[in-house]
Amino acid sequence: MECQLDTADAQDPVSEKSSRLPTEESVALVVPDTRNAKLRKRKTRRIIKCRVYPSGSKAECDELRRQEADLRQEMLRLQQLNKAEKEKHDACQSHAYWIWKDLASRLRVERDDAEAQQQQLRSTMLNQAMYIDTLLKIMDEQSSNSTWFVDNNEPPESFNRPIQELEARFLQTDAVFQAASSSLSRDISRATDQGGTDGGVHFFYPQLRLVLPSPLHETSNTLWQLGQCLFSDKPDYVEYYSIKDPEHTFIATFVDTNVLETGDILRSSQLYIARRFVQDNRIVIIWRLIIKGNDSFQGIKSDETGWCRFLPSEDAMEPGTTIEVCIHRVPVHSTAPVSCELDVSLFFSLVHETSQDILTKVVSTMENVLLQKALAHIM
């Protein structure tokens, strides 16, 4: 019995130690309990935070609303104070002060309007200047690229190109008159010209505008007939009939002579081409006059394009037909040897004077013819 008890006593500590050691099942149970505890703590903190945050935000919003109300009341108070001070200040002013203030206000408005108009005019002038320069460059290039010239032996087919060029320049009619009216143009007695490096007049815009009491078609037909007879008395005059649309196209070549102050005679071969374009509310006549110097002026050429626009008069006090004339002249560069600069300047000076005389003569003759027709109808 004692041996058995001793054996039992000897085995008790081992069994006690083995009972204290954690088993795998107990470890597996402890880990989930720890994780659940952490999750419960986080959830608890989140719930507390969600309950506290709205209350804090609401307090901040209430504070901002209170500050806004205070600021609004303060602003109203300041406005009322300023209004009261202004009324007090105005009540102390004299009648002369109010007159001066009203005048100053009107002057300020007028000055602002004038400055705005001035700025608009400045922009318009700059745009018009650029537009005029561009248009003149295009026309100068078109004239310089014209290689054809007068030859009395040329067949009528050789004039197809200059006729087409006149048709193309007809499309530029409105732009030409707009550019001429915007530039420093003058009438036929006060023309503006710009000299070039070769002594020629590069860009020349004499502009004429008058109103005649005659009807539109009668006025344009009169000028068209005068243009056909304009150079018929010149030497070596040749008129071409076998051309396209002869009713509205006129071509003639001739030789013109001018006596210089020195007694020398200037002979020039000239080609005159005119086209008439009839529309519903206007009639346009465009001509081309090519002048080629001979003898001592060999190699000097001038290219002139003219626009004559007929429009019904818009003035009820002056009914009839409005006539507008605009001329553009450029030197034609030639590969032939050119005379000295003095001869070039003299040549273009004579061309300029001759053009003025012709335009004045045509206008005067047209007025007389129309007047005679009107008197004939009356009698």
Phi, psi and omega in degrees: 000316179298323179293321180292321179294319179296321180293320179294319178295327181289332181274345183296313180300322181294317180293324178296317180295319181293329178287332179283333182291137179288138176270171180296325180292319180294323178296318180296331179281327183290320185297312177298324179298322180292317180295318179297324179295317179296318180296320179295322178296315180298317180297321179296315179297322181294320179296317180297318181295318180295329179283327183279322186298312179301322179295322178291319179296319179297321179295320178295317178297318178298322179293319179295320178296321179295318178295321179297317179296319179296317180295322179294317177297321179293320178295317177298321179296318179293322178296316178296323179293316178296320179297318179295319178295321179294317178297321178294320179292319180292326180294336181272352184276154181272173179293326179295326179297318181291325176296316179297319181294318178297319178295319179296322179295316179294320178295324179295317178296316179297320180294318178298318178296319180295320178295321178295318178295321179297318178296320179294319178294321179298316178295320179296318180297318179296317179294320179294321179298316178295320180295317180295315180300317180296316180296318181292324177296319179297316181292324178295319178295321179296321179289322181291331181278357180279106183268344180285156177203177188290136173207117185298343181266003183288142175285161181300331181297335182289349180267005180296321182294311178297329177294318177296324178294323176295322177296323177291323180285341173298325178292343180266008188302306182298319180295323180295313181292327176294317178294321181292321179289334180276337181273181180275059181275158180226177177280186188292339180269350181224059183285154177246127178229159181233119182282147178255178181292338179263013177085355183270167176269107186284312183229114187227121184232071169287130184239136180235137178217125177211161180240126177248146185283002182275160179295167185297305185292324179295319180294314181293322178295323179296314179293323179298318179292323177295322179295328179288333180260005189295319185245018185292340180267006181280154177296150178055037181286127178228126178249136184257128183251329183278069182230166179286135179054063183294339180294330182240015180225138180222131180225133178210149174236149182196175177239130180247148180233140176227137179266122180280168178296333179281355183094349178289156181251127177264117177253134180221134174274134187228145175239126182240120179233132180227144178228141179244132181240115183257124177236179185294314187248007178196162176227134182236131174246125180239133179233160178228124180237110179258124183242129181238121180287144178242174176057238183290347179255026180298136178092355179259129182225153178225140180237116182242133174239131180236142176241131174233117185247130179250124181226149173297138181293135179266358180268117181293334179280346181222072182288163180134224184233132175267128181246128178234133181234137178218136184234139178231126183229137178222153172283143177261119182287136184234151177279348180289154178297136184257147179291184182292167183298328179296318178294321179297313179297319179295321180299310182288332175295318177294320178298318180296313179295320179296319179297319178296316181297318180296316181296317178296318180295317181296316181296316180296316179296320180296319178297317180295318180296315180294323178295318178296321177295319179295319178293324179296323178291325181291317182282000000 
